[in-house]
C-alpha cells in the first residue's frame, strides 16, 4: 500500500473514531491509530479544512451532534462530505492551488461548494485584494482568515449534507452581481449527459454562478470523467476552462477541447 493510500485509509479511520467518540484527545487518537501526535495534528488540520470534523486545542470533535448510533457510520450517508473530502486528496490540493494562482487583483470570484473548492483557501494570495462570494460554511470559515478578501455570503437555508446555504432569494441575489471568474465543482462529467452534481439543492446556485460569471472554471479530479450523477446543471458549452489532474485520458482532453474548453493539468 502506497504512502498516499495509507494516509487516506488513516483519514477514514480518524473520521470513524471521532464520530463514535463525539470528542477525543489528540493523544488518544495517536494511540488508537498508531502514529505520532504530530502526525495526528497534521491530519486533523487537513480534515478540519475539508469540513470533515472540528479541531479544538488538544481535541477533535464530530460535526454530528445527534445521539442516534445509526449516524456513526460513513456508510449510512447517501452522500458523505466527510468521506468525499479525503478521496483523491493529493489531486484536489493540486487543483485548488492551480485555481488560486489564477486570481488577480480586484477580481470578483464566485466559489461553488465542493471538496476541491474547499481546499482553495489554503493557497490563496494574501498580497492582493479581491472579493469572493460563496455559499458554503467550510469555505466561509477558511476565507474569514484573510484581511485582504472582501467576503460576500449569498445566504439561504442551511443544508447539512454539504454545508451549503441555498434559496430562491439567494440565487436572485447572485444574479444581480457579476464575477470575473466562477470556480465550479461537479460530481460527474459525461460526454452525452453533461455535467452533474449529487445534491439537487445545489443546482440553483451553480446555475446562478454560471450565468453571472465572465469565465466559468470547472475544478474536478480525473475520477469524475465518464461519471453521471442525478442532477444536471451545465452543458459543456457553458464551461470555459477545466482544471484537473494528470489522470485525465487523451480521449477526454479531446472531448473537452472539441467544446472549446481550455484544459489545464494541475
N, C-alpha and C positions, 0 to 999 in steps of 0.2 A: 504494500500500500504506500503510495507516494506521500510526500510531506503535505501537499495541499489537501489531498483526500483525508489524511489523518486529521487535519485541522477542521475540516467540515464535519467529520464524524464527531469530533470533540465538541464543536459548537452545538450540534444537535443534542448531545448528552448534557451539556450545560443547561440548555433551554429546558429539557425534560426535568432535570433536578430542581431548577428554580421554580418551575410550575408546580411540582409536587410539594416542595417545602414552603412556597409562597415568599419566604425570605431566608437567606442563608449567608453565612460569612464567607469571605474570600478564602480564609484558612480551611474551612470545612470543604469548600469546593475543590481546593487544591488536593486535599487528602483523598476525596472521593474519586477524582479523575486521575490522580497520579502524576500531576505536573506541578511546577513551581508556582508560588503565589504571584510572581511577576508575570508568568505566562497567563494565569487566570485573569489578572488585572487587564492585560492587553486584550484578551478575549472579551472581557466584559465591556471594555471601551468600544470595540467593534460592534458587538451585539446591541449595545445601547444606541449607537449611531444608526444602526439598521432598524431600530424600532422593535427589537425582539424582547427586550426586558429593560428594567430600570436599575441603574447602578447608583448606590449611595456609598458614603465613606465606610469602607470595610465590609460592605454587604452588597448582595444582588437581590432584587425583588421582582416578583412576577407582575406583569401588566394585567393579569387576570385576577380580578378580585372576588370572583364567585367561589363559593364553597362546594359547588357541585363537582364531585370527583370525575364525572364524565368529561369535564373540561380540562383535565390534566394531561390528556394525551394529544400529541400532534395529529394523530390520525382522525380525531373527532371533528376537525375543521374541514369544510369543503374547500376553503382557501385559507391557508395558514400563513400569515405575514411573517411569523417568527421563523418558519422553515424556509419560506421563499427567500428571506433576507440572507441566508447563508449558502444558498445554491449558487455555484459559479461566481463565488465572491471575488476571486482574483480578476476575472474578466470584467465584472461590474465596476470594480475600482478603477481599472484602466480606462474604461469607457467614460466614467464620471469625470476622471481627471482630464481627459481629452475635451469633454464638453465644457468644463470650467475654463479651459485655455482659450475658448472662443469668445469669451465675454470681453467687451470693450468698454472704455469709459463712457458713462452716461447711457449705457444700454438700458432698455426696458426688457425684462425677461419674464416669461411665463414658465413656471416649473410645475409639471404634472406630478401626480403621486406615482410611487413605484419604488421598488427596492434598489434600482440602479440610480434613479434621480435622488434618492435619499442619501447617496454617497457623495453627491456633488459638494455640499458644504465643507467637506474635508479638504477640498482642493481649491476653494475659491480665493481669488486675489484679495488682498487687504490694502493695496496701494492705490486702487482706483475706486471711484464712486459709481454706483449703478443701482437700479431698482429691480426688485423681484416681487412678483405676485405669485403666491402659492395657495393651495387649498388643503394642505396636508400637515398634520400635527408634528410629525417627526421632522419634516423639512423646516417648519417654523422654528422649532426648538434649536435646530442647527444654525439657522440664519440669524437668530437673535443675538448671537455672539459677535456679529460683525458690526462695528460702528460705521463702516463705510457703505453699508447697504441700507437703502430705503425699503422697508418691508411692507407689503400690502397683502392682507388676507381677504379672500373673496367671501368667506363666511358660509353660513348654511347649517344644515343638520349634520351631526357627527355620526359617521359610520365606523363602528368598531372594527370591522373586518380588515379595513386598510387604512384606518386613521385619517379618513378624508372627510372634509366638510362639503356638502353639496345642497343645492336648492335651485328652483327656477329663478329666484331673485338673484342669487349669486352668479348664475350664468348670464343673466341680463346685465349685471354689473360688469362682468368680464368683457362683454361685447361692446360696452361703451369705451373701452380702452384699446390701445394699440401697442404691440410689443415688437421690438426688433427681432427677437428670437423666442420660439417656444420649444422647450425641451420636453419631449413626449415619451411616454412609456407604452409598452404593449406586451401582451401575453402570447400572441401568436401572429405570424405573418404568412399568408397563404397566397399562392400565385393567382388563383381564381376567386377566392373568397375574401381577399383583402386583409385588413389589419384589425385585430380583435383584442378584447380585454376580458377578464374574468368577471368583474363586477359591473352589473348593469347601471348602478347609480353613478359610476364614473364617466359614462358616455357623454352626458351633457356638458360637463366641464371640459372634456377633451375636445368636443366639437367647438365649444366657445374659444378655446385656445387656438385651434386650427384656423378658425375663421377670422381671428383678430391679430394674427402674427404675420410679419413680413417673411420670416424664414421659419419653416417647420422642421424640427430636427428630432428624429426618432432614435432613442437610445435603447439598444437591446443586445443581449449576448446571442451568439450564433445558435444556441439550442432552440431559439424561438422560431427559426425559419422552417417553414413547412408545417407549422402547428396551427390549429384552428381552435379558438375558444368561443364562448357563447355569444359575445356581444360585439357586433361590428361597429367601428367608429370612424374608419377612414379608408379611402382608396389610395392606391399608390401615387396617383397624380396629385394628391394633396400634400405629399411629403417632398421636401427639398433635399434633405440630407439624412443618411443613416450612419450612425456611429456604432460599430460592432467590434468583435474580436477576430483574431486570425483563423478561427474555426469556420468562418463562412466559406461556402464552396464557390468555385468559379461559376457554377451554374446560377447560383443566387446573385452573385455580383452582376452577371449579365442581365438577369431579370430586372434588377433594380435600375441598372444603367439604361435599359431599354425604356424605362419610365422617366428618364432624365433625372434620376436621383443620384446625388453625389455620395459615393460610398467611401467612408473613412474607416480605416483599421486602427484601433487604439493599441 
